[in-house]
Amino acid sequence: MEADVTYAELLARLLPARRFGVVLGLDRVRALLDRLGAPDRRLGAIVHVGGTNGKGSTVAMIAALAAAAGQRVASFTSPHLSCLRERIVIDGAMIGEAEIVAAAERVAGAGGDELTFFEQITAIAVLAIAGAGVDVTVLEVGLGGRLDATNVVDPAVAVVTGVALDHQAILGDTIARIAGEKAGIWKPGRPAIIGASGVAEAVPLLVEAARAAGAEPRIVDAAAVAAVPALGLAGEHQRRNAAAAIAAVRALGLPIVASALASVKHPGRFEVIDPTGVPGVPRIILDGAHNPHGAAALAETLRASGERPALIAAVSADKDVAAIAAALAPVVRAVVATRYRQDRAMPPPELAAVFAAAAGAPAAVAAAPDLAAAIAVAAVYGAPIVIAGSLFLVGEARTLLLGAPTDPMLVTDPAGPPAPGESSR
């Protein structure tokens, strides 16, 4: 890469790497980081966070707790909603364009251009964070765990928020197989925090895997969840995530400043936004639920609110769409099926048919060609609107409704398989 490369030019180089095939194994990333001087050994105390759902929220809460305890903190998460730089946060701020470009130049100069997109962005994040000299780094697993590019690190603590069925074509079609992949982040002699955000049958499997790895299993139980203080994130599932975050920070030997959790917000996770510009709608809620377990958590939160909103949904065709519809259809007053701007989205008429067939579905089920049209249809009901089913859709909504920073190539990135190491969202 040339010294005067711009951020837009960086995107033009990185995004084509999303088309690369999946390359299993950690050798390529390890070799790249070694050529860069092993920056992964200069990240401070590392907390590695995996699990089917709740990873991003748990990362946000760990970061907030560690910062409140007086630590300088960085985090790396995936995927992003609308801007690549969202993935790398240092001292509470998204990395700047110049900083990410500088790190990317060094990665490319060390042969990083030959790696997949997720391998490259992981190396870029590690290099940028290492240069910041933080005390604590919180890394989110991209997909699975055992062979994920982030698993080259040596964490002080590892967390699996929970296990549920998702990405079966890649991780396996049973809870046991998926749990085995998630447990691949356990390390000998290190605490293994087993969260309460998945199915119960996975817990003994994760404990067994931790013991086999020589790790120290620590289960987040019902008492730990009940003891969680007031949160800034809504939903009982966030209390489970918070309990895992508290356990992780405690395992670092840091004091718990519980009040820090009250101010944590995480974009696209039951995010309530001002509906200015959408007359008659009291509020709009954005939620990234994109698999059956996540949809069930969203439904639980909606039931607890006592409201029946209108749902705008777009779902990737490779998901268990029927199970997602079964969870959400009974708790909403209307469904507007739409799509996000990539071909992997299920066509709106097909998605509408799936929702209409779900038990307990509302009588009002419609289809709209895009998000803007869907909002216009949903606004007719004069009820809160929930936008869910895909993080791609939530990203578009944040750009449309909030003017969130958006990378220019995201809307023209050709559709294809998920970036290796990442969810299909």
C-alpha positions in Angstrom: 0.0 0.0 0.0 1.2 3.5 -0.8 1.9 6.0 2.0 -0.8 8.4 0.9 -3.6 5.8 0.6 -7.0 7.1 1.7 -9.6 5.4 3.8 -11.8 5.0 0.7 -8.9 3.3 -1.1 -8.4 1.0 1.9 -12.0 -0.1 1.7 -11.6 -0.8 -2.0 -8.7 -3.1 -1.1 -10.2 -4.8 1.9 -13.8 -5.4 0.7 -12.8 -7.7 -2.3 -11.2 -9.9 0.3 -14.7 -10.7 1.5 -15.0 -13.0 -1.5 -12.1 -15.1 -0.5 -12.9 -18.7 0.6 -12.7 -19.7 4.2 -9.2 -20.9 5.2 -9.4 -22.9 8.4 -6.5 -22.7 10.9 -4.5 -20.1 12.7 -1.1 -20.5 11.1 -1.5 -17.7 8.5 -2.6 -15.1 11.1 0.1 -16.3 13.6 2.8 -16.0 10.9 1.5 -12.5 9.9 1.5 -11.2 13.4 5.0 -12.6 14.0 6.2 -10.7 10.9 4.7 -7.6 12.5 6.6 -8.1 15.7 3.9 -10.0 17.6 1.7 -7.1 18.5 -0.8 -9.5 20.1 1.6 -9.7 23.0 1.3 -6.0 23.7 -2.5 -5.8 24.3 -2.5 -5.7 28.0 -4.8 -8.2 29.7 -6.9 -9.8 27.1 -10.5 -10.9 27.5 -11.7 -13.2 24.7 -15.4 -13.3 24.2 -17.3 -16.0 22.2 -20.8 -17.4 22.2 -23.8 -17.7 19.8 -25.5 -14.5 21.0 -24.7 -11.6 23.3 -21.0 -11.3 22.4 -21.1 -7.6 21.4 -23.2 -6.5 24.4 -20.9 -8.5 26.7 -17.8 -6.9 25.2 -19.4 -3.4 25.7 -20.1 -4.1 29.3 -16.7 -5.6 30.1 -15.1 -2.5 28.5 -17.3 -0.2 30.6 -16.5 -2.0 33.8 -12.8 -2.1 33.1 -12.7 1.6 32.3 -14.6 2.4 35.4 -12.0 0.5 37.4 -9.4 2.9 36.1 -8.1 0.9 33.1 -7.4 2.1 29.6 -9.5 -0.2 27.4 -9.7 -1.2 23.7 -12.1 -3.5 22.0 -12.5 -5.3 18.7 -15.9 -6.5 17.6 -17.7 -7.8 14.5 -19.5 -7.3 12.4 -20.0 -3.6 12.0 -23.3 -2.0 11.3 -22.4 0.7 8.8 -18.7 1.7 9.2 -15.7 -0.6 9.3 -14.1 1.6 12.0 -16.8 0.7 14.4 -15.0 -2.6 15.0 -12.0 -1.0 16.7 -12.6 1.2 19.8 -9.8 2.6 21.9 -10.5 4.7 25.0 -14.2 4.7 24.2 -13.7 6.2 20.7 -14.0 4.6 17.3 -10.6 4.4 15.6 -9.9 7.3 13.2 -9.4 7.0 9.4 -5.7 7.9 9.5 -5.0 5.4 12.3 -6.8 2.4 10.7 -5.1 3.2 7.3 -1.7 3.3 9.0 -2.2 0.0 10.6 -3.6 -1.5 7.4 -0.5 -0.3 5.5 1.8 -2.2 7.9 -0.4 -5.3 7.6 -0.3 -5.2 3.8 3.4 -4.6 3.8 3.9 -7.8 5.9 1.9 -9.9 3.4 -1.5 -9.4 4.8 -3.1 -8.9 1.3 -2.9 -12.6 0.8 -5.3 -13.3 3.8 -9.0 -13.2 4.1 -10.9 -10.1 5.0 -11.5 -11.2 8.6 -7.9 -12.3 9.0 -6.7 -8.9 7.8 -9.1 -6.8 9.9 -8.1 -8.8 13.0 -4.4 -8.1 12.3 -5.2 -4.5 11.7 -7.1 -4.2 15.0 -4.4 -6.0 17.0 -1.7 -3.8 15.5 -3.6 -0.6 16.1 -4.5 -1.5 19.7 -1.0 -2.6 20.5 0.2 0.9 19.5 -2.2 2.5 21.9 -0.7 1.0 25.0 -3.9 0.0 26.7 -4.3 -2.0 29.9 -7.1 -4.2 28.8 -8.2 -5.4 25.4 -11.6 -7.1 24.8 -11.7 -9.2 21.7 -14.9 -10.7 20.2 -14.8 -14.0 18.3 -15.9 -13.6 14.7 -17.4 -17.0 14.2 -17.1 -20.2 16.2 -13.9 -19.9 18.3 -11.5 -22.8 17.8 -10.3 -21.7 14.3 -11.4 -18.1 14.5 -8.6 -15.6 13.6 -8.9 -14.0 17.0 -7.9 -17.3 18.7 -4.2 -16.6 18.1 -4.2 -14.5 21.3 -3.3 -15.6 24.8 -6.1 -14.3 26.9 -6.1 -13.7 30.7 -9.8 -14.6 30.7 -12.1 -16.3 28.1 -15.9 -16.0 28.0 -18.5 -18.0 26.2 -21.8 -16.2 26.7 -23.8 -19.3 25.7 -24.5 -21.7 22.9 -27.5 -22.1 20.7 -28.1 -23.3 17.1 -26.7 -21.0 14.4 -24.3 -21.3 11.5 -24.9 -25.0 11.5 -23.4 -25.4 8.0 -20.0 -24.2 9.3 -20.0 -25.0 13.0 -22.0 -28.3 13.1 -25.6 -29.2 13.4 -25.8 -30.1 17.1 -25.3 -28.2 20.3 -22.5 -30.5 21.2 -20.6 -29.7 18.0 -21.2 -26.0 18.3 -20.2 -26.0 21.9 -17.0 -27.8 21.0 -16.1 -25.0 18.5 -17.0 -22.2 21.0 -14.9 -23.9 23.7 -11.9 -23.8 21.5 -11.0 -20.4 23.1 -10.4 -22.0 26.5 -6.8 -21.8 27.6 -4.8 -23.8 30.2 -4.7 -22.3 33.6 -7.0 -19.4 32.7 -10.5 -18.7 33.9 -13.3 -20.0 31.5 -16.4 -18.0 32.1 -19.5 -19.9 31.1 -22.4 -17.6 30.6 -26.1 -18.1 30.9 -27.2 -16.8 27.6 -27.6 -20.1 25.7 -29.3 -23.4 26.1 -28.9 -25.3 29.3 -27.6 -28.5 27.7 -24.5 -26.7 26.6 -23.3 -25.8 30.1 -21.9 -29.2 31.1 -20.3 -29.6 27.7 -18.5 -26.3 28.1 -17.4 -27.3 31.6 -16.1 -30.6 30.4 -14.2 -28.9 27.6 -12.7 -26.3 30.0 -11.4 -29.1 32.2 -10.0 -31.0 29.3 -8.2 -27.9 28.2 -6.8 -27.3 31.7 -8.8 -24.1 32.1 -10.7 -23.1 35.2 -14.5 -23.3 34.5 -16.6 -20.6 36.3 -20.4 -20.9 35.7 -22.6 -17.8 35.7 -25.6 -19.1 37.6 -29.1 -17.8 38.4 -27.9 -16.1 41.6 -25.3 -14.2 39.6 -27.9 -13.0 37.1 -30.3 -12.0 39.9 -27.5 -9.9 41.5 -27.0 -7.8 38.4 -27.6 -4.1 39.1 -29.5 -1.6 36.9 -28.5 -1.8 33.3 -28.6 0.7 30.4 -29.4 -2.2 28.1 -32.9 -3.6 28.0 -34.0 -7.2 28.4 -33.5 -10.1 30.7 -31.0 -11.5 28.2 -28.8 -8.5 28.9 -28.9 -9.3 32.6 -27.4 -12.7 31.7 -24.8 -11.0 29.5 -24.0 -8.5 32.3 -23.5 -11.3 34.8 -20.9 -12.9 32.4 -19.2 -9.5 32.0 -19.0 -9.0 35.8 -17.5 -12.5 36.2 -14.9 -11.7 33.5 -13.8 -8.4 35.1 -13.7 -9.9 38.5 -11.4 -12.7 37.1 -9.1 -9.9 36.0 -8.8 -8.9 39.6 -10.4 -5.5 39.1 -13.0 -3.9 41.3 -16.6 -3.9 40.1 -18.0 -0.4 39.7 -21.6 -1.5 39.1 -22.9 1.9 38.3 -20.9 1.8 35.0 -23.4 -0.7 33.6 -26.2 1.8 33.8 -24.7 3.9 31.1 -23.8 1.2 28.6 -25.4 1.5 25.3 -24.8 -0.9 22.3 -26.0 0.2 18.9 -28.5 -2.1 17.3 -29.3 -4.0 20.5 -32.8 -3.0 21.6 -31.7 0.5 20.7 -34.5 3.0 21.2 -34.3 6.0 18.8 -36.2 9.2 18.3 -38.8 8.7 15.6 -38.6 12.4 14.4 -39.6 12.4 10.7 -42.0 9.4 11.1 -45.2 11.1 12.2 -47.5 9.2 14.6 -44.9 6.7 15.7 -44.0 7.0 19.4 -40.6 5.4 19.1 -38.5 3.1 16.9 -36.5 0.2 18.3 -33.5 -1.4 16.5 -32.5 -4.9 17.4 -30.0 -7.1 15.7 -31.7 -10.4 16.5 -30.9 -12.6 13.5 -31.3 -16.2 14.7 -34.0 -18.1 16.6 -32.3 -17.7 20.0 -31.9 -14.0 19.5 -35.4 -13.6 18.2 -36.7 -15.4 21.3 -34.7 -13.0 23.5 -36.3 -10.0 21.6 -39.7 -11.5 22.0 -39.1 -11.9 25.7 -38.2 -8.2 26.0 -41.2 -7.1 24.0 -43.6 -9.2 26.2 -42.1 -7.7 29.3 -42.8 -4.2 27.9 -46.5 -4.9 27.6 -46.6 -3.3 24.1 -47.4 -4.9 20.7 -45.3 -3.0 18.1 -45.3 -3.2 14.4 -42.4 -5.3 13.2 -40.2 -4.5 10.2 -38.2 -7.6 9.4 -35.5 -8.6 6.9 -33.8 -12.0 7.3 -30.9 -13.7 5.5 -32.2 -16.6 3.4 -29.7 -19.0 5.0 -31.2 -18.5 8.5 -33.9 -20.6 10.2 -36.5 -18.1 9.0 -39.5 -20.1 10.2 -38.2 -20.3 13.7 -37.4 -16.6 13.8 -41.0 -15.9 12.6 -42.4 -18.3 15.2 -40.7 -16.3 18.0 -41.6 -12.8 16.8 -45.0 -13.1 15.1 -47.1 -13.7 18.2 -45.8 -10.6 20.0 -46.4 -7.9 17.3 -49.5 -6.3 15.9 -48.3 -6.2 12.3 -45.4 -7.4 10.2 -43.8 -5.6 7.3 -41.4 -7.9 5.5 -38.6 -6.1 3.6 -35.0 -6.6 2.5 -31.6 -5.2 3.0 -29.4 -4.2 0.1 -27.7 -7.5 -0.6 -28.9 -10.5 -2.5 -28.6 -12.9 0.5 -31.7 -11.4 2.0 -34.9 -13.4 1.6 -37.2 -11.7 -0.9 -39.9 -9.7 0.9 -42.9 -11.7 -0.5 -41.4 -15.0 0.6 -40.5 -13.6 4.0 -44.1 -12.2 4.4 -45.5 -15.7 3.6 -43.3 -17.3 6.3 -44.5 -14.8 8.9 -48.1 -15.2 7.9 -47.9 -18.9 8.3 -46.5 -18.7 11.8 -48.7 -19.7 14.8 -50.2 -16.6 16.4 -49.3 -14.3 13.5 -51.1 -11.0 13.3 -53.7 -10.6 10.5 -51.7 -7.7 9.1 -48.7 -9.0 7.2 -47.3 -7.0 4.3 -44.3 -6.8 2.1 -42.3 -3.7 1.1 -39.4 -3.5 -1.4 -37.0 -1.6 0.9 -36.6 -0.1 4.4 -37.9 3.3 3.6 -41.1 1.9 2.1 -41.5 -0.5 5.0 -41.3 2.3 7.6 -44.1 4.2 5.7 -46.3 1.1 5.8 -45.5 0.3 9.5 -46.2 3.9 10.6 -49.8 3.6 9.6 -50.4 1.6 12.8 -49.4 4.5 15.1 -47.5 2.0 17.3 -43.8 1.6 18.2 -41.9 0.1 15.3 -39.3 -2.6 15.9 -36.7 -3.1 13.1 -35.1 -6.6 13.4 -34.0 -9.8 11.7 -30.6 -8.8 10.4 -27.7 -6.5 11.4 -27.5 -5.5 7.8 -31.0 -4.1 8.1 -30.2 -2.4 11.4 -27.2 -0.8 9.9 -29.3 0.6 7.1 -31.8 1.9 9.6 -29.2 3.7 11.7 -27.9 5.4 8.5 -31.4 6.3 7.3 -32.8 7.4 10.7 -29.8 8.7 12.6 -27.3 9.7 9.9 -24.8 7.2 11.3 -21.4 7.1 9.6 -21.5 4.9 6.6 -18.7 3.5 4.5 -19.5 4.4 0.9 -18.8 1.0 -0.5 -21.1 -0.9 1.8 -24.2 -0.2 -0.3 -22.5 -1.4 -3.5 -20.5 -4.3 -2.1 -21.5 -7.3 -4.3 -23.5 -9.9 -2.5 -21.8 -13.1 -1.7 -21.0 -15.4 1.2 -20.3 -13.9 4.6 -16.8 -12.6 5.2 -14.8 -15.6 6.4 -14.8 -15.8 10.1 -18.0 -13.8 10.4 -21.7 -14.2 10.8 -24.1 -13.8 7.8 -25.9 -11.3 10.1 
